[in-house]
């Protein structure tokens, strides 16, 4: 196909914006953007548009925000747009087959993992939590399952010791936009062969909860290092000292024999907090005391809240 495609884009949060921007600056036509309804946010609970809506309106693209993507009214609105292809990136709802199969070229999705690993709502976070050294994005042909469709184009990127879910989120969002444009160009040329996923290799990436952030200091430093990074910036990892909650960030593993009970602060100085764990020590370089902003450990120490010898969650 040589003419520009008519594309309906479906996405809602920040992760989807680079994909939409890549399409806007590409050779095809985005005829509409579909996102979830505006939601109340912040302390004032002000009704706030999702990032995809803001991006689309700035580019003069019509925006649809259906209360239900299963309604005949919405399906008719999409039919009238005459899309060749639907592109999905973090829309946030399971799409019915009647919508997926509506355009002649079907529906493709930008997923933040190397499928079939990490199917589900939080693939980026779980890749870090589980200590993966590599992840990526997968452009896939969507079906009615949870990220079970055929793989069209996987693109890899390494995960460093300093990466967090937040830094990886930004990198994969950008990578997803680049891969999407590449995949659509290959689709138009008939040069992409769908590859079925091997379900035997599939792993799940369920939505995270705040409770998963509570640190168990009897675990080894390496697993705590991965958990803290995987939960940064949300929901974040935390522990308690003197009945107060402290959120911890920017960890590093310090190998060596542990002589203090897990959770004990063995050293507190400008380098950070050196904390005993079930195996090795964990150096924490940023902290957020309850009711305060995130800060370097040195700034927290100046306030006299934490001292060497204290024990988290004792």
URPERA-V791730 format. One record per pair of residues at least 24 apart in sequence whose ideal C-beta (glycine too) atoms are under 8 Angstrom apart, sorted by the first residue. I is the first residue (numbers start at 1). J is the second residue. Records with the same first field share a line. If there is no record, write none. Layout:
I=J / J
This chain:
1=84 / 188
2=188
4=28 / 29
5=29 / 84 / 85 / 105 / 184 / 188
6=31 / 81 / 82 / 83 / 84 / 85
7=31 / 83 / 84 / 85 / 86 / 87
8=32 / 33 / 34 / 78 / 81 / 83 / 85 / 86 / 87 / 103
9=33 / 34 / 52 / 56 / 61 / 86 / 87 / 88 / 89
10=34 / 35 / 86 / 87 / 88 / 89 / 91 / 95
11=35 / 52 / 88 / 89 / 90 / 91
12=36 / 50 / 51 / 52 / 90 / 91 / 92
13=50 / 51 / 52 / 90 / 92
14=51 / 169 / 173
15=89 / 90 / 112 / 169 / 172 / 173 / 176
16=51 / 52 / 89 / 90 / 91 / 110 / 173
17=51 / 52 / 55 / 173
18=173 / 174 / 176 / 177
19=87 / 89 / 110 / 173 / 176 / 177 / 180
20=52 / 55 / 56 / 89 / 177
21=55 / 177
22=177 / 178 / 180 / 181
23=87 / 177 / 180 / 181
24=59 / 61
26=181 / 184
27=185
28=184
30=56 / 59 / 61
31=61 / 62 / 81 / 82 / 83
32=61 / 62 / 63 / 64 / 78 / 81
33=61 / 62 / 63 / 64
34=63 / 64 / 65 / 66 / 69 / 78 / 91
35=63 / 64 / 65 / 91
36=65 / 91 / 92 / 93
37=65 / 67
38=65
69=93 / 95 / 96 / 99
70=96 / 99
75=99 / 102
78=102
85=184 / 187
87=180 / 184
88=142
89=176 / 180
94=144 / 146
95=142 / 144
96=144
97=143 / 144
100=142 / 143 / 144
105=187
106=141 / 142
107=141 / 142
108=139 / 140 / 141 / 142 / 152 / 180 / 183 / 184 / 187
109=139 / 140 / 141 / 142 / 147 / 149
110=137 / 138 / 139 / 176 / 177 / 179 / 180
111=137 / 138 / 139 / 140 / 147
112=137 / 169 / 172 / 173 / 176
113=137 / 138 / 205
114=138 / 154 / 156
115=140 / 147 / 151 / 154 / 197 / 202
116=147 / 148 / 197 / 198 / 199 / 201 / 202 / 203
117=201 / 202 / 203
118=203 / 204 / 205
119=146 / 147 / 148 / 202 / 203 / 204 / 205
120=146 / 147 / 204 / 205 / 206 / 207
121=205 / 206 / 207
122=205 / 206 / 207 / 208
123=205
124=165 / 168 / 169 / 172
125=165 / 205 / 208 / 230 / 231
126=203 / 205 / 230
127=159 / 168 / 205 / 230
128=159 / 163 / 164 / 165 / 168 / 226 / 229 / 230
129=226 / 227 / 229 / 230 / 231
130=226 / 230
131=222 / 223 / 226
132=159
133=158 / 159
134=158 / 159
135=159 / 168 / 172
136=172 / 175
137=172 / 175 / 176 / 179
139=176 / 179 / 180 / 183
141=194
148=197 / 199 / 202
149=197
150=194 / 195 / 196 / 197
151=194 / 195 / 196 / 197
152=183 / 187 / 192 / 194 / 195
153=179 / 182 / 183 / 186 / 192
155=179
161=252
163=229
164=229 / 230 / 232 / 233 / 249
165=229 / 230 / 231 / 232 / 233 / 234
166=232 / 233
208=234 / 235
209=235
210=235
213=237 / 238 / 247
214=238 / 239
215=239 / 248 / 312 / 313
217=262 / 263 / 275 / 276 / 277 / 278 / 312 / 313
218=262 / 277 / 278
219=277 / 278
220=277 / 278 / 279 / 280
221=253 / 254 / 277 / 278 / 279 / 280 / 281 / 282
222=253 / 279 / 280
224=251 / 277 / 282
225=251 / 252 / 253 / 282
228=284
236=288
239=263 / 312 / 313
240=312 / 313
241=306 / 310 / 311 / 312 / 313
242=310
244=289 / 290 / 305
245=290
246=287 / 288 / 289 / 290 / 306 / 312
247=287 / 288 / 294
248=284 / 286 / 287 / 288
249=284 / 285 / 286 / 287 / 288 / 294
250=284 / 285 / 286
251=282 / 283 / 284 / 285
252=282 / 283 / 285
253=280 / 281 / 282 / 283
254=280 / 281 / 282 / 283
255=280 / 281
256=280 / 281
261=311 / 314
263=311 / 312 / 313 / 314
264=309 / 310 / 311 / 312
265=306 / 307 / 308 / 309 / 310 / 311 / 312
266=308
267=308
268=297 / 301 / 306 / 307 / 308
269=298 / 301
270=297 / 298
271=297
272=297
273=297 / 306
275=312
